[in-house]
Amino acid sequence: MLEILSDKELVERYRNGNVACFELLMERHQNKVFSYILMLVKDRQLADDIFQDTFLKIIRTIKAGAYKEEGKFIQFAMRVAHNLVIDHFRKSKRLPMVDAVSNEYDFIDNAKYTDSSVEDRLVEEQVYSDLRKMIEFLPEEQKEVLNMRMYADMSFKDIADATNVSINTALGRMRYALINLRKMAKEKNLSLTINNF
């Protein structure tokens, strides 16, 4: 049963010709990788393209013998996705924009959100919309760490590895992102619960 194998073992078996192992690896991690790409590019079609490119690049890297087991497979996959997104924006010479109207991604996954009255929900939607706008005003490094932590659910060690900085730097960037968001929220007189990081 392939399901019980670790990512490392699956990579090794795929390297030795077992295609089913790569399919399982992709199945395990596709939601996290795709969500992260979509969160950055804000376009499902483009996210699909970059997602496919990500796994094609991973396949080529493994087949070329260039994949180094220096951590978790997911870290490697996220780094490849991250670099391809950056390449895309460099080529198109534009930065990602937040769609303030879209509620596809909530900043905070709140259980009571589904049970609230229409009025409460409208207020919360406005808060989320304001929050997404404020995130765009953060410095790039802070925004990057915040997005990886909140949307890709990455650990600070994974974030540090993906962005080539120390864990302390990643933690510091997250801390400053939260401080800046609280400052902006205070200026706009918004009540935000952004402590659960």
C-alpha positions as CSV (number, residue, x, y, z in Angstrom):
1,M,0.0,0.0,0.0
2,L,1.6,3.2,-1.2
3,E,-0.6,5.4,1.1
4,I,1.5,4.5,4.1
5,L,4.8,5.6,2.5
6,S,6.4,8.9,3.5
7,D,6.9,11.6,0.9
8,K,10.6,10.8,0.8
9,E,9.9,7.2,0.0
10,L,7.4,8.1,-2.7
11,V,9.9,10.4,-4.3
12,E,12.5,7.6,-4.3
13,R,10.1,5.1,-5.8
14,Y,9.0,7.6,-8.4
15,R,12.6,8.2,-9.3
16,N,12.9,4.4,-9.8
17,G,10.0,4.4,-12.2
18,N,6.8,4.0,-10.2
19,V,4.5,6.7,-11.7
20,A,1.7,5.9,-9.2
21,C,4.0,7.3,-6.4
22,F,4.1,10.7,-8.0
23,E,0.4,10.7,-8.5
24,L,-0.1,10.0,-4.8
25,L,2.4,12.8,-3.9
26,M,0.5,15.2,-6.0
27,E,-2.8,14.1,-4.5
28,R,-1.4,14.7,-1.0
29,H,-0.3,18.2,-1.6
30,Q,-2.3,19.6,-4.6
31,N,-4.9,21.5,-2.4
32,K,-2.3,23.4,-0.4
33,V,-0.1,24.2,-3.4
34,F,-3.1,25.3,-5.6
35,S,-4.6,27.4,-2.8
36,Y,-1.4,29.2,-2.3
37,I,-0.9,30.0,-6.0
38,L,-4.6,31.1,-6.4
39,M,-4.3,33.3,-3.3
40,L,-1.3,35.1,-4.9
41,V,-2.5,35.4,-8.5
42,K,-6.3,35.9,-7.9
43,D,-7.2,34.2,-11.2
44,R,-8.3,30.6,-11.3
45,Q,-7.2,30.0,-15.0
46,L,-3.8,31.4,-14.3
47,A,-3.5,29.5,-11.0
48,D,-4.3,26.3,-13.0
49,D,-1.5,27.0,-15.5
50,I,1.0,27.8,-12.8
51,F,-0.1,24.8,-10.8
52,Q,0.5,22.5,-13.8
53,D,3.9,24.2,-14.4
54,T,4.8,23.6,-10.8
55,F,4.3,19.9,-10.9
56,L,5.9,19.6,-14.4
57,K,9.0,21.4,-13.0
58,I,9.0,19.1,-10.0
59,I,8.8,16.0,-12.3
60,R,11.7,17.4,-14.4
61,T,13.8,18.1,-11.3
62,I,13.3,14.6,-9.9
63,K,13.9,12.9,-13.2
64,A,17.1,15.0,-13.8
65,G,18.3,13.8,-10.4
66,A,18.5,17.4,-9.2
67,Y,16.0,17.0,-6.3
68,K,17.8,17.1,-3.0
69,E,16.1,15.8,0.1
70,E,16.8,18.8,2.2
71,G,13.5,18.9,4.1
72,K,9.9,18.1,3.3
73,F,8.6,17.6,-0.2
74,I,5.9,20.2,0.4
75,Q,8.5,22.8,1.2
76,F,10.1,22.1,-2.2
77,A,6.8,22.2,-4.0
78,M,5.8,25.5,-2.4
79,R,9.2,27.0,-3.3
80,V,8.8,25.9,-6.9
81,A,5.2,27.4,-7.0
82,H,6.4,30.6,-5.3
83,N,9.2,31.1,-7.8
84,L,6.9,30.4,-10.8
85,V,4.5,33.0,-9.4
86,I,7.3,35.5,-9.1
87,D,8.5,34.7,-12.6
88,H,5.0,35.3,-13.9
89,F,4.7,38.7,-12.3
90,R,8.2,39.7,-13.4
91,K,7.3,38.8,-17.0
92,S,3.9,40.6,-16.9
93,K,5.5,43.5,-14.9
94,R,2.7,43.7,-12.5
95,L,2.0,43.0,-8.9
96,P,-0.9,40.8,-7.7
97,M,-4.1,42.8,-6.7
98,V,-6.6,41.8,-4.0
99,D,-10.2,41.5,-5.3
100,A,-12.0,43.2,-2.4
101,V,-15.4,41.9,-3.6
102,S,-14.4,38.2,-3.7
103,N,-15.2,36.3,-0.6
104,E,-13.7,33.1,-1.8
105,Y,-11.0,33.3,0.9
106,D,-11.7,34.4,4.4
107,F,-8.8,35.8,6.4
108,I,-10.2,34.1,9.5
109,D,-12.0,30.8,9.4
110,N,-14.7,31.6,11.9
111,A,-17.4,29.0,12.7
112,K,-20.0,31.5,13.8
113,Y,-19.6,33.2,10.4
114,T,-22.0,30.6,8.9
115,D,-24.6,31.0,11.7
116,S,-24.8,34.8,11.9
117,S,-27.7,36.9,10.9
118,V,-27.7,38.7,7.5
119,E,-26.7,42.0,9.2
120,D,-23.8,40.4,11.1
121,R,-22.6,38.7,8.0
122,L,-22.7,41.9,6.0
123,V,-20.6,43.6,8.7
124,E,-18.1,40.7,8.8
125,E,-17.8,40.7,5.0
126,Q,-17.0,44.4,5.1
127,V,-14.4,43.8,7.8
128,Y,-12.8,41.0,5.7
129,S,-12.9,43.2,2.7
130,D,-11.2,46.1,4.6
131,L,-8.7,43.6,5.9
132,R,-7.8,42.3,2.5
133,K,-7.3,45.9,1.3
134,M,-5.0,46.7,4.2
135,I,-2.9,43.6,3.6
136,E,-2.0,45.1,0.2
137,F,-0.4,48.1,2.0
138,L,2.0,45.9,3.9
139,P,5.7,45.8,2.7
140,E,6.2,42.9,0.3
141,E,8.2,40.7,2.8
142,Q,5.5,41.1,5.5
143,K,2.7,40.4,3.0
144,E,4.5,37.3,1.7
145,V,5.0,35.7,5.2
146,L,1.4,36.6,6.2
147,N,0.0,35.0,3.0
148,M,2.1,31.8,3.4
149,R,1.1,31.5,7.1
150,M,-2.6,32.3,6.6
151,Y,-3.5,30.9,3.2
152,A,-1.0,28.2,2.7
153,D,-1.0,27.1,6.3
154,M,2.8,26.9,6.3
155,S,4.9,26.6,9.5
156,F,7.5,29.3,10.2
157,K,10.2,26.8,9.4
158,D,8.7,26.1,6.0
159,I,8.2,29.8,5.4
160,A,11.9,30.5,6.3
161,D,13.0,27.8,3.9
162,A,10.8,28.9,1.1
163,T,11.9,32.6,1.4
164,N,15.6,31.8,2.2
165,V,15.6,33.6,5.5
166,S,16.1,32.5,9.2
167,I,13.1,31.5,11.3
168,N,13.6,34.6,13.4
169,T,13.4,36.8,10.3
170,A,10.2,35.0,9.2
171,L,8.7,35.4,12.7
172,G,9.8,39.1,12.8
173,R,8.1,39.8,9.5
174,M,4.9,38.2,10.7
175,R,5.1,40.2,13.9
176,Y,5.5,43.5,12.1
177,A,2.8,42.6,9.6
178,L,0.4,42.1,12.6
179,I,1.5,45.3,14.2
180,N,1.0,47.2,11.0
181,L,-2.4,45.7,10.4
182,R,-3.5,46.6,14.0
183,K,-2.3,50.1,13.4
184,M,-4.2,50.4,10.2
185,A,-7.3,48.9,11.8
186,K,-7.1,51.4,14.7
187,E,-6.8,54.3,12.2
188,K,-9.9,53.0,10.5
189,N,-11.6,52.1,13.8
190,L,-12.1,48.5,12.8
191,S,-12.3,45.6,15.3
192,L,-10.2,42.7,14.1
193,T,-9.4,39.4,15.7
194,I,-5.9,38.6,14.3
195,N,-4.2,37.0,17.2
196,N,-4.4,33.3,16.2
197,F,-1.1,33.0,14.3
